[in-house]
Amino acid sequence: MTAVELNQITRNSEGEDHNTGGPARPYGGLSRLYDYEYAGFDSDIYFYLERLRTTRIHGLILDLGAGTGRVALALARAGYFVVGLDNSPAMLRRARGNRRRLAGEAALRVKFSQQDMTGFRFRRSFAAAIISFSTLAMLTAPEQRLSCLTRIHEHLEPGGMLFIDLFAPLSRPRPNQDQPRLTNRSFHLPPYGHLVEKKVEERRNQQNKTIDVTYHYRKKRYRGEKILGEFTISFILADLTFTDVEAALEKSGFDVEEVHGDYQGCPFGPASPRMIFEARRR
Ligand SMILES: C[S@@+](CC[C@H](N)C(=O)[O-])C[C@H]1O[C@@H](n2cnc3c(N)ncnc32)[C@H](O)[C@@H]1O
């Protein structure tokens, strides 16, 4: 594959969308912080590189829910040709900005396309597809997930691989409705090192098999307690079990070959922090 061919695959699929966030697309509102928040997170990337090598994938890779390009750009840097798909214009703007900072040839190996993962279309087929970092859980209805997996099946070469990384069902406690799980983290923003404090509130809705998630962000001066800004974003994730994902993959034409429980590639088990499906297109 050449960079010119890659251009032709993506050129006609850029849609117009001015949505910059909201509950349906929370990442629109998060795009400015995303890269700083996950600056140190790359263990999944080493996992994908190892699995792509082991499963002998050499062709074009589709990264669904590519966001700011964290995974897609790293794969391009490692020599793969990648198309990153996302429905958030704000995340894709960041992704394209990050691509400009890639050295030399690597920037030519990655393209981004604004489409929805439940109904995308490309003229080329792919050797592998990746849905990283729990992104499949953002499709809360079973029909949406099935539609996404069916589109992927249509776009993969026979024998092509699909990797889906999800949080493991038991990696989060099962609080009842009145007791949300609270976690805190913080990170710094350049150029002044302002501190961003993030409080995550998760409430399991067992009836709907969903998790209501709220992120509260508070930006403070590097030193002192002065608050420079605050905002809150809420969205819903599907609370997916092993069986839910396995059944959806089977139904949409995939054979599950392995399920890993972490980014070191250990087999999935009851105490695993992640649930990473590796499935082959029939
Ligand atoms: C958790 S972020 C992951 C970003 C990136 N893959 C990574 O690992 O850093 C989820 C991404 O999926 C995108 N997304 C959510 N629903 C989508 C949909 N229906 N179609 C396309 N992209 C979607 C969001 O805009 C966001 O960029």
Ligand as a Chemical Component Dictionary entry (heavy atoms), coordinates in Angstrom:
data_LIG
# 
_chem_comp.id                   LIG 
_chem_comp.type                 NON-POLYMER 
_chem_comp.pdbx_formal_charge   0 
_chem_comp.three_letter_code    LIG 
# 
loop_
_chem_comp_atom.comp_id 
_chem_comp_atom.atom_id 
_chem_comp_atom.alt_atom_id 
_chem_comp_atom.type_symbol 
_chem_comp_atom.charge 
_chem_comp_atom.model_Cartn_x 
_chem_comp_atom.model_Cartn_y 
_chem_comp_atom.model_Cartn_z 
_chem_comp_atom.pdbx_ordinal 
LIG C1  C1  C 0  -12.341 6.151  24.905 1  
LIG S1  S1  S 1  -12.067 7.156  23.485 2  
LIG C2  C2  C 0  -10.771 6.175  22.751 3  
LIG C3  C3  C 0  -9.898  6.943  21.817 4  
LIG C4  C4  C 0  -8.702  6.153  21.277 5  
LIG N1  N1  N 0  -9.117  4.931  20.595 6  
LIG C5  C5  C 0  -7.730  5.800  22.376 7  
LIG O1  O1  O 0  -7.620  4.614  22.695 8  
LIG O2  O2  O -1 -7.104  6.712  22.917 9  
LIG C6  C6  C 0  -13.499 6.747  22.510 10 
LIG C7  C7  C 0  -13.563 7.402  21.146 11 
LIG O3  O3  O 0  -14.648 6.793  20.420 12 
LIG C8  C8  C 0  -15.346 7.792  19.707 13 
LIG N2  N2  N 0  -16.704 7.300  19.458 14 
LIG C9  C9  C 0  -17.683 7.069  20.356 15 
LIG N3  N3  N 0  -18.793 6.630  19.744 16 
LIG C10 C10 C 0  -18.509 6.567  18.424 17 
LIG C11 C11 C 0  -19.252 6.191  17.259 18 
LIG N4  N4  N 0  -20.515 5.797  17.366 19 
LIG N5  N5  N 0  -18.656 6.249  16.044 20 
LIG C12 C12 C 0  -17.363 6.671  15.936 21 
LIG N6  N6  N 0  -16.602 7.050  17.013 22 
LIG C13 C13 C 0  -17.169 6.990  18.234 23 
LIG C14 C14 C 0  -15.282 9.005  20.603 24 
LIG O4  O4  O 0  -15.475 10.207 19.874 25 
LIG C15 C15 C 0  -13.872 8.886  21.174 26 
LIG O5  O5  O 0  -12.931 9.572  20.389 27 
# 
loop_
_chem_comp_bond.comp_id 
_chem_comp_bond.atom_id_1 
_chem_comp_bond.atom_id_2 
_chem_comp_bond.value_order 
_chem_comp_bond.pdbx_ordinal 
LIG C1  S1  SING 1  
LIG S1  C2  SING 2  
LIG S1  C6  SING 3  
LIG C2  C3  SING 4  
LIG C3  C4  SING 5  
LIG C4  N1  SING 6  
LIG C4  C5  SING 7  
LIG C5  O1  DOUB 8  
LIG C5  O2  SING 9  
LIG C6  C7  SING 10 
LIG C7  O3  SING 11 
LIG C7  C15 SING 12 
LIG O3  C8  SING 13 
LIG C8  N2  SING 14 
LIG C8  C14 SING 15 
LIG N2  C9  SING 16 
LIG N2  C13 SING 17 
LIG C9  N3  DOUB 18 
LIG N3  C10 SING 19 
LIG C10 C11 SING 20 
LIG C10 C13 DOUB 21 
LIG C11 N4  SING 22 
LIG C11 N5  DOUB 23 
LIG N5  C12 SING 24 
LIG C12 N6  DOUB 25 
LIG N6  C13 SING 26 
LIG C14 O4  SING 27 
LIG C14 C15 SING 28 
LIG C15 O5  SING 29 
# 
